[in-house]
Amino acid sequence: MKIHLIKYLTLVFIVSGIAISCSTKEQRQQTLIQKGYQSLDKGQTKQALGYFESAIELNDENAAAWNAKGIAHYQDGHPYEAIQAYGKALQYKPDYTRAYFNRSNAFYQTGEFYRALDDLEPVLDSYQDSAFAHLAKGLALVGLKKYDEAELSFNKALELDSSNSEIYTNKAAVHYYKKDYESAITAINKALEINPKEANAWNLLALIQSENKQFDQALVSVNKALEIEAGQPYFLNNRGYIYTFLDNYDKAYTDLRRSIVIDEKNPYVYRNLGILALKKGEIEDAIRQFENALNKNNDLPSTNFYYGEALRLNDQVDKACAAYQKAAKNKDKEAIAAIEQYCNSL
């Protein structure tokens, strides 16, 4: 089961010191920005925004204040507002590398991967030796499913920072997406050797074990991930999927519902609720959940196969075969077999 595996990059905040020659107005502005960053450090994003907006009121053309406002919006879970603020920073300071990097992160979070890559170009021009910049480029390329290029970026990042467990985990994710599970496990083992508490590495290992039908082992791995990051919705979703195939339907449902409460936008949760309903024989509910998942992402791996299974069991064979055909376009072996068995005679 494929999910979003990586961590968002940590934004680095740098506040310029106040020069002795600054005017009183400039000093007030710098003080407000510094207080804003102090509020961000405490998780007080609303208060931080107030400080940054007050700084902007003193001088609307201060790029540092706009960049800081963008960071506050990003930290508060509003990437579109962050993008607008970073754009203002770049309007007043076109060579502001930090704002490009920050806006790239925001574009990444909104799924605008090409724009994220565009903003990384000036960053990499200035900081070719930045492991974080190459990591960010790799993440955007993964979003575009350009896995070979992404691996090259992660390899470059590892040349610059060979002790970074997060880079190894993302390199493992590329191998996972390419179904090269042996290479993925090698990278995961390296990540866990560096940092045994790399939760995403444990989660990814659980996914690979699930693909190999090793559900008992997968449960151990995903539980390790949840011990490190309790309540993480992607991990709960994966554990719900694993419990489903261990026939522990009550625990599966509990985890999947908890995941939705935290993150209702993840289409995989609806897909997994559909698989759970299908295994329980609740066919109409399964169809509804698969349609929910496909409405959120019409190219969700394996979903069309399971949707076809539910439709077939509901005596909607024509629709089932159409769903199998969609799954077969993604080389879904189970869907191809279903077409041979149920559809070729129609």
C-alpha positions in Angstrom: 0.0 0.0 0.0 1.5 3.3 -1.1 1.3 6.4 1.0 3.0 9.7 1.6 6.1 8.6 3.3 8.4 11.6 3.7 8.7 14.2 6.4 8.2 17.9 5.5 11.5 19.7 5.6 12.3 21.8 8.6 12.4 25.4 7.9 15.5 27.2 9.3 14.8 30.6 10.7 17.5 33.2 10.7 16.9 36.6 12.1 19.3 39.4 11.3 20.8 41.2 14.2 20.0 44.9 14.8 22.8 47.1 13.5 23.7 50.1 15.7 23.0 52.4 12.7 19.4 51.3 12.4 16.8 54.0 12.8 14.2 53.7 15.5 11.6 52.5 13.0 13.9 49.8 11.7 14.8 48.7 15.2 11.1 48.4 16.1 10.6 46.4 13.0 13.5 44.0 13.7 12.3 43.7 17.3 8.8 42.7 16.1 10.3 40.1 13.7 12.4 38.6 16.5 9.4 38.5 18.9 7.5 36.7 16.1 10.1 34.0 15.7 10.2 33.6 19.5 6.5 33.0 19.4 6.9 30.5 16.6 9.5 28.6 18.7 6.8 28.3 21.3 4.2 27.1 18.8 2.2 30.4 19.1 1.6 30.9 15.4 -1.3 33.3 15.8 0.7 35.6 18.1 3.7 35.3 15.7 1.5 36.4 12.8 0.5 39.5 14.7 4.1 40.5 15.3 5.0 39.9 11.6 2.0 41.9 10.4 2.8 44.7 12.7 6.4 44.7 11.3 4.9 44.9 7.7 2.7 47.8 8.8 5.9 49.7 9.7 7.4 49.0 6.2 5.4 47.2 3.6 8.5 46.5 1.5 10.5 44.6 4.1 11.2 41.2 2.5 12.3 39.6 5.8 8.9 40.4 7.4 7.0 38.9 4.5 9.2 35.8 4.5 8.5 35.5 8.3 4.8 35.9 7.7 5.0 33.1 5.2 6.7 30.8 7.7 4.0 31.5 10.2 1.3 30.6 7.7 3.1 27.5 6.7 3.6 26.4 10.3 -0.1 27.1 10.9 -1.1 24.7 8.1 -2.0 27.3 5.5 0.4 26.8 2.6 -1.5 28.9 0.1 -1.3 31.9 2.3 2.4 31.1 2.9 3.0 31.1 -0.9 1.4 34.6 -1.2 3.6 35.9 1.6 6.8 34.4 0.1 5.8 35.9 -3.2 5.7 39.4 -1.6 9.1 38.8 -0.1 10.5 37.9 -3.5 8.8 40.9 -5.1 10.8 43.2 -2.8 14.0 41.1 -2.9 14.2 39.0 -6.1 17.4 37.3 -5.0 16.1 36.2 -1.6 17.2 32.5 -1.6 15.6 31.6 1.7 12.2 32.7 0.4 12.6 30.6 -2.7 13.4 27.6 -0.6 10.5 28.2 1.8 8.1 28.8 -1.1 9.3 25.5 -2.7 8.3 23.7 0.5 4.9 25.3 0.4 4.4 24.4 -3.3 5.5 20.8 -2.4 2.8 20.6 0.3 0.1 21.9 -2.1 1.1 19.3 -4.7 2.5 21.8 -7.2 5.7 19.8 -7.7 6.9 21.5 -10.9 6.6 24.9 -9.2 8.5 23.5 -6.2 11.3 22.5 -8.6 11.3 25.9 -10.3 11.9 27.6 -6.9 14.7 25.2 -6.0 16.7 26.3 -9.1 18.0 29.6 -7.6 18.6 27.8 -4.3 20.8 25.1 -5.9 22.6 27.7 -8.0 23.7 29.4 -4.8 24.0 26.3 -2.6 25.1 23.3 -4.6 26.6 21.8 -1.5 23.3 21.9 0.5 22.1 18.4 1.3 18.7 19.8 2.2 18.3 21.5 -1.2 19.1 18.2 -3.0 16.7 16.4 -0.6 14.0 18.9 -1.4 14.6 18.4 -5.1 14.3 14.6 -4.7 11.0 14.9 -2.8 9.5 17.1 -5.6 10.7 14.6 -8.2 9.1 11.7 -6.2 5.8 13.7 -6.3 6.1 13.8 -10.1 6.9 10.0 -10.1 10.3 10.7 -11.7 11.9 8.1 -9.5 15.2 7.6 -11.3 15.9 11.4 -11.1 14.8 11.5 -7.5 17.2 8.8 -6.6 20.0 10.8 -8.2 19.1 13.8 -6.0 19.0 11.7 -2.9 22.4 10.1 -3.7 23.8 13.6 -4.1 22.3 14.6 -0.8 23.9 11.5 0.8 27.3 12.5 -0.6 26.9 15.7 1.3 25.4 14.3 4.4 25.9 10.5 4.8 24.6 10.4 8.3 21.1 11.6 7.6 18.5 8.9 8.2 15.7 10.9 6.6 17.6 10.9 3.2 18.1 7.1 3.4 14.4 6.7 4.2 13.4 8.7 1.2 15.8 6.8 -1.0 14.2 3.6 0.3 10.8 5.0 -0.6 11.9 5.5 -4.2 12.9 1.8 -4.4 9.6 0.9 -2.8 7.7 2.8 -5.5 9.8 1.0 -8.1 8.9 -2.3 -6.4 12.6 -3.0 -5.8 12.0 -4.1 -2.2 15.4 -5.6 -1.7 17.1 -2.3 -2.3 14.5 -0.5 -0.3 15.2 -2.7 2.7 18.9 -2.1 2.4 18.3 1.7 2.6 15.9 1.2 5.5 18.4 -0.8 7.4 20.9 2.0 6.9 18.4 4.6 8.1 17.6 2.6 11.2 21.3 2.0 11.9 21.8 5.8 12.0 18.6 6.5 13.9 16.6 3.6 15.4 13.8 6.1 16.0 13.3 7.0 12.3 9.5 6.4 12.4 9.0 6.7 8.7 11.6 4.0 8.1 9.7 1.6 10.4 6.5 2.5 8.6 8.0 1.9 5.2 9.3 -1.4 6.3 5.8 -2.3 7.4 4.5 -1.5 3.9 7.1 -3.7 2.2 6.3 -6.5 4.6 2.6 -6.0 3.8 3.3 -6.2 0.1 5.1 -9.5 0.8 2.0 -10.8 2.8 4.1 -10.8 6.0 1.4 -9.2 8.0 2.5 -10.4 11.4 6.0 -8.8 10.8 4.3 -5.7 9.4 2.3 -5.3 12.5 5.5 -5.3 14.6 7.1 -2.7 12.4 4.2 -0.3 12.2 3.8 -0.6 16.0 7.4 0.6 16.3 6.5 3.6 14.1 3.5 4.4 16.3 5.6 4.1 19.5 7.8 6.9 18.1 5.0 9.0 16.7 1.8 8.1 18.5 -1.4 9.0 16.7 0.3 9.7 13.3 -2.6 9.3 10.8 -0.7 7.6 8.0 0.7 5.0 10.5 -2.8 4.4 11.9 -4.1 4.0 8.4 -1.4 1.4 7.6 -2.0 -0.5 10.8 -5.7 -0.6 10.0 -4.9 -2.1 6.6 -2.6 -4.7 8.3 -5.3 -5.6 10.9 -7.7 -6.1 8.0 -5.5 -8.8 6.5 -5.0 -10.3 9.9 -8.8 -10.6 10.1 -8.9 -8.4 13.2 -11.7 -6.3 11.9 -12.6 -4.4 15.0 -9.1 -3.1 15.5 -8.8 -2.3 11.8 -12.0 -0.2 11.9 -10.8 1.6 15.1 -7.5 2.6 13.5 -9.0 3.6 10.2 -11.6 5.8 11.9 -9.0 7.4 14.1 -6.9 8.2 11.0 -9.9 9.9 9.3 -10.6 12.0 12.3 -7.1 13.3 12.2 -6.7 13.6 8.4 -10.0 13.2 6.4 -8.3 14.1 3.1 -6.2 10.9 2.8 -7.8 8.8 0.0 -6.0 5.7 1.2 -8.1 5.6 4.4 -11.3 5.4 2.3 -9.8 2.7 0.1 -8.8 0.7 3.2 -12.3 1.1 4.7 -13.6 -0.2 1.4 -11.3 -3.3 1.6 -12.4 -3.9 5.2 -16.1 -3.7 4.2 -15.5 -6.0 1.2 -13.8 -8.6 3.4 -16.7 -8.4 5.9 -19.2 -8.9 3.1 -20.7 -5.4 3.4 -20.7 -4.8 -0.4 -22.7 -1.6 -0.7 -20.6 0.1 2.0 -17.5 -1.1 0.2 -18.7 0.4 -3.1 -19.4 3.7 -1.3 -15.9 3.8 0.3 -14.1 3.0 -3.0 -16.1 5.8 -4.7 -15.1 8.2 -1.9 -11.4 7.2 -2.4 -11.6 7.5 -6.2 -13.3 10.9 -6.0 -10.3 12.1 -4.0 -7.7 10.4 -6.3 -8.9 8.6 -9.5 -5.6 6.9 -10.0 -5.2 5.4 -6.5 -3.2 2.1 -6.7 -5.3 -1.1 -6.6 -8.5 0.8 -5.7 -10.1 0.2 -9.1 -9.4 -3.6 -8.8 -11.1 -3.7 -5.4 -13.9 -1.4 -6.7 -14.4 -3.9 -9.5 -14.6 -6.8 -7.1 -17.3 -5.0 -5.0 -19.3 -4.2 -8.2 -19.0 -7.7 -9.5 -20.3 -9.1 -6.2 -23.1 -6.6 -6.4 -24.1 -8.1 -9.9 -22.8 -5.0 -11.7 -20.5 -6.9 -14.0 -20.2 -4.3 -16.8 -19.2 -1.6 -14.3 -16.9 -4.1 -12.6 -15.1 -4.8 -15.9 -14.7 -1.1 -16.6 -13.0 -0.8 -13.2 -10.8 -3.8 -13.8 -9.7 -2.2 -17.1 -8.7 1.0 -15.4 -6.7 -1.0 -12.9 -5.1 -3.0 -15.6 -3.7 0.2 -17.2 -1.5 0.4 -14.1 -0.3 -3.2 -14.7 -2.4 -4.5 -11.7 -1.9 -8.3 -12.0 -5.0 -9.1 -10.0 -7.1 -6.9 -12.3 -5.6 -8.5 -15.4 -6.5 -11.9 -14.0 -10.1 -10.7 -13.2 -10.5 -9.5 -16.8 -9.5 -13.0 -18.1 -11.9 -14.7 -15.7 -15.0 -12.4 -15.7 -14.9 -10.1 -18.7 -13.4 -11.7 -21.8 -16.6 -13.6 -22.5 -18.9 -10.6 -22.3 
